[in-house]
């Protein structure tokens, strides 16, 4: 998909799959069947890519559709499923941190490497909290701020140009005002998404919950990945549509 590597491609496919399923639930007949078939095909490709990033992004995003469907029919069932989803998410995060029963299914060596990138970015932010080290300058300062354990484990010549975490990247390179702007924008879109889904007309429920789920999938992958242009473009489009939606 010309996005750079299988991780970005699988994340994009997860976003597209959520949108396809949302439109399938909105439509009828042959169009619904065709969209479901294409969506299932994309899920197969996500699994074959051997990328945890795509699977986790899809899981977060598709749960928005499932929760919307359940809450619209029974608040009690929706609440039970929501609790189950939160508990499952906790176990997934613990597994990524090499804790709990899901470790062998979700943990990858690259996760521990990301831990070093994140801590390096946080140290950069605290060294210059108002301005950061400069936009796109993470790689220039990486060796200065990296943990002393990093070169001993991965070599003295291996470096990184990004924290692989969008919020930390913005804080590290742009400072508190850039990072805070991102957090406020993200919080606004999340609030708008919840508000719109709760109050939208029944025939548009799945369309808007699909947009919101696709955006959630992007946010989920942005916690463990860089702000890839192809993926960020989809986040901008879905975020704008959620913000403009009429309640």
C-alpha positions as CSV (number, residue, x, y, z in Angstrom):
1,X,0.0,0.0,0.0
2,X,3.1,2.2,-0.4
3,X,2.9,3.4,3.3
4,X,6.4,2.4,4.2
5,X,6.0,-1.0,6.1
6,X,3.4,-3.6,7.0
7,X,2.6,-1.9,10.3
8,X,1.3,1.3,8.6
9,X,-0.4,-0.7,5.9
10,X,-2.3,-2.9,8.4
11,X,-3.3,0.1,10.4
12,X,-4.8,1.7,7.3
13,X,-6.6,-1.5,6.4
14,X,-8.1,-1.6,9.9
15,X,-9.4,2.0,9.4
16,X,-10.9,1.1,6.0
17,X,-12.4,-2.1,7.3
18,X,-14.3,-0.2,10.1
19,X,-15.6,2.2,7.5
20,X,-16.7,-0.6,5.2
21,X,-18.6,-2.4,8.0
22,X,-20.3,0.9,9.0
23,X,-21.5,1.5,5.5
24,X,-22.5,-2.1,5.1
25,X,-24.7,-1.8,8.2
26,X,-26.3,1.3,6.7
27,X,-27.0,-0.1,3.3
28,X,-29.1,-3.1,2.1
29,X,-29.0,-6.0,-0.4
30,X,-26.1,-6.6,-2.7
31,X,-24.2,-3.5,-1.7
32,X,-24.1,-4.6,2.0
33,X,-22.9,-8.1,1.0
34,X,-20.1,-6.7,-1.2
35,X,-18.9,-4.3,1.5
36,X,-18.8,-7.2,4.1
37,X,-16.9,-9.4,1.6
38,X,-14.3,-6.7,1.0
39,X,-14.0,-6.0,4.7
40,X,-13.5,-9.6,5.6
41,X,-10.8,-9.8,2.9
42,X,-9.0,-6.8,4.5
43,X,-9.2,-8.5,7.9
44,X,-7.5,-11.6,6.3
45,X,-4.7,-9.3,4.9
46,X,-4.3,-7.6,8.3
47,X,-3.7,-11.0,9.9
48,X,-1.4,-12.2,7.1
49,X,0.7,-9.0,7.5
50,X,1.7,-10.3,10.9
51,X,1.3,-6.8,12.4
52,X,-0.1,-6.5,15.8
53,X,-0.6,-2.8,15.2
54,X,-3.3,-3.4,12.7
55,X,-5.1,-6.0,14.8
56,X,-5.1,-3.8,17.9
57,X,-6.3,-0.7,15.9
58,X,-9.1,-2.7,14.4
59,X,-10.2,-4.1,17.8
60,X,-10.4,-0.6,19.3
61,X,-12.3,0.8,16.4
62,X,-14.7,-2.0,15.7
63,X,-15.8,-2.0,19.4
64,X,-17.3,1.5,18.8
65,X,-19.6,0.0,16.2
66,X,-20.4,-3.0,18.5
67,X,-21.1,-0.7,21.5
68,X,-23.3,1.6,19.5
69,X,-25.3,-1.4,18.2
70,X,-25.7,-2.8,21.8
71,X,-26.5,0.4,23.6
72,X,-29.2,1.3,21.0
73,X,-30.9,-1.9,21.8
74,X,-30.3,-2.4,25.5
75,X,-28.5,-0.1,27.9
76,X,-27.8,-3.0,30.3
77,X,-26.2,-5.3,27.6
78,X,-24.2,-2.4,26.3
79,X,-22.9,-1.6,29.7
80,X,-21.9,-5.2,30.4
81,X,-20.1,-5.3,27.1
82,X,-18.4,-2.0,27.8
83,X,-17.0,-3.3,31.1
84,X,-15.8,-6.5,29.3
85,X,-14.1,-4.3,26.6
86,X,-12.3,-2.2,29.2
87,X,-11.0,-5.3,31.1
88,X,-9.9,-6.8,27.8
89,X,-8.0,-3.6,26.9
90,X,-6.3,-3.7,30.2
91,X,-5.1,-7.3,29.6
92,X,-3.9,-6.4,26.1
93,X,-1.8,-3.5,27.5
94,X,-0.4,-5.7,30.2
95,X,0.5,-8.3,27.6
96,X,2.3,-5.7,25.5
97,X,4.3,-4.9,28.7
98,X,5.1,-8.6,29.1
99,X,2.6,-9.1,31.9
100,X,-0.5,-11.3,32.1
101,X,-1.9,-14.2,30.1
102,X,-1.9,-12.4,26.7
103,X,1.8,-11.7,26.6
104,X,2.6,-14.4,24.0
105,X,-0.2,-13.1,21.7
106,X,0.4,-9.3,21.7
107,X,4.0,-8.8,22.8
108,X,6.7,-8.0,20.2
109,X,10.3,-7.1,20.8
110,X,9.6,-3.8,19.1
111,X,7.4,-2.9,22.0
112,X,10.3,-2.9,24.4
113,X,12.3,-0.8,22.0
114,X,9.5,1.8,21.9
115,X,9.7,2.1,25.7
116,X,13.2,3.5,25.2
117,X,12.0,5.9,22.5
118,X,9.1,7.1,24.7
119,X,11.4,7.7,27.8
120,X,13.9,9.5,25.6
121,X,11.1,11.8,24.3
122,X,9.8,12.5,27.8
123,X,13.3,13.4,28.9
124,X,13.6,15.8,25.9
125,X,10.3,17.4,26.9
126,X,11.3,18.0,30.5
127,X,14.7,19.5,29.4
128,X,12.8,22.1,27.3
129,X,9.2,22.0,28.4
130,X,8.1,25.3,26.6
131,X,9.8,24.9,23.2
132,X,10.8,21.3,22.9
133,X,14.0,20.4,21.1
134,X,12.6,21.6,17.8
135,X,10.1,20.2,15.2
136,X,11.5,17.1,13.5
137,X,14.7,17.3,15.7
138,X,14.1,14.2,17.8
139,X,16.7,12.3,15.8
140,X,19.3,15.0,16.2
141,X,19.0,14.8,20.1
142,X,18.3,11.1,20.4
143,X,21.9,10.1,21.4
144,X,22.1,12.9,23.9
145,X,19.0,11.9,25.8
146,X,18.7,8.1,25.2
147,X,19.1,5.7,28.2
148,X,22.6,4.4,28.8
149,X,21.1,0.9,28.5
150,X,19.9,1.4,24.9
151,X,23.3,1.2,23.1
152,X,24.3,-1.7,25.3
153,X,21.3,-3.7,24.1
154,X,20.9,-2.5,20.5
155,X,24.3,-1.1,19.5
156,X,25.9,2.3,19.6
157,X,25.1,3.2,15.9
158,X,21.4,2.4,16.0
159,X,19.3,5.5,16.4
160,X,15.7,6.7,15.9
161,X,14.2,9.8,14.4
162,X,10.8,9.5,16.1
163,X,9.4,8.5,19.5
164,X,6.8,6.2,17.8
165,X,4.2,7.9,20.0
166,X,2.4,11.0,18.5
167,X,1.6,12.8,21.8
168,X,5.1,12.3,23.2
169,X,6.6,13.3,19.8
170,X,4.7,16.6,19.9
171,X,5.7,17.3,23.5
172,X,9.3,16.5,22.9
173,X,9.8,18.5,19.7
174,X,7.2,21.3,20.1
175,X,6.8,21.8,23.8
176,X,3.9,22.0,26.1
177,X,1.8,24.4,24.0
178,X,2.0,22.2,20.9
179,X,1.3,19.1,22.9
180,X,-1.6,20.7,24.8
181,X,-3.2,21.8,21.5
182,X,-3.1,18.2,20.3
183,X,-4.6,16.9,23.6
184,X,-7.4,19.5,23.5
185,X,-8.2,18.8,19.8
186,X,-8.3,15.1,20.5
187,X,-10.5,15.5,23.6
188,X,-12.9,17.8,21.6
189,X,-13.3,15.2,18.7
190,X,-13.8,12.4,21.3
191,X,-16.5,14.5,23.1
192,X,-18.2,15.4,19.8
193,X,-18.1,11.8,18.7
194,X,-19.9,10.6,21.9
195,X,-22.4,13.4,21.7
196,X,-23.2,12.9,18.0
197,X,-23.7,9.1,18.4
198,X,-26.0,9.6,21.4
199,X,-28.2,12.1,19.6
200,X,-28.1,11.3,15.9
201,X,-31.1,10.0,14.0
202,X,-31.4,6.2,13.9
203,X,-30.7,5.9,10.1
204,X,-27.3,7.7,10.5
205,X,-26.2,5.9,13.6
206,X,-23.9,3.4,12.0
207,X,-22.4,5.9,9.5
208,X,-21.3,8.3,12.3
209,X,-20.2,5.5,14.7
210,X,-18.1,4.1,11.8
211,X,-16.4,7.5,11.3
212,X,-15.8,7.7,15.1
213,X,-14.6,4.1,15.2
214,X,-12.1,4.7,12.3
215,X,-10.8,7.8,14.2
216,X,-10.5,5.8,17.4
217,X,-8.5,3.2,15.4
218,X,-6.1,5.9,14.3
219,X,-5.7,7.3,17.8
220,X,-5.0,3.7,19.1
221,X,-2.2,3.2,16.6
222,X,-0.8,6.7,17.1
223,X,0.1,5.7,20.7
224,X,2.6,3.1,19.4
225,X,3.5,4.5,16.0
226,X,4.6,7.7,14.1
227,X,2.3,10.2,12.5
228,X,2.5,8.5,9.0
229,X,1.1,10.9,6.3
230,X,-1.3,8.3,4.8
231,X,-2.8,7.5,8.2
232,X,-2.9,11.0,9.5
233,X,-4.8,12.1,6.4
234,X,-7.6,9.7,7.2
235,X,-7.6,11.0,10.8
236,X,-8.0,14.6,9.6
237,X,-10.9,13.7,7.3
238,X,-12.8,11.6,9.9
239,X,-12.1,14.2,12.6
240,X,-13.5,17.0,10.5
241,X,-16.6,15.0,9.7
242,X,-17.3,14.3,13.3
243,X,-16.7,17.9,14.3
244,X,-19.2,19.1,11.6
245,X,-21.9,16.5,12.2
246,X,-25.2,18.0,13.2
247,X,-26.8,16.8,16.5
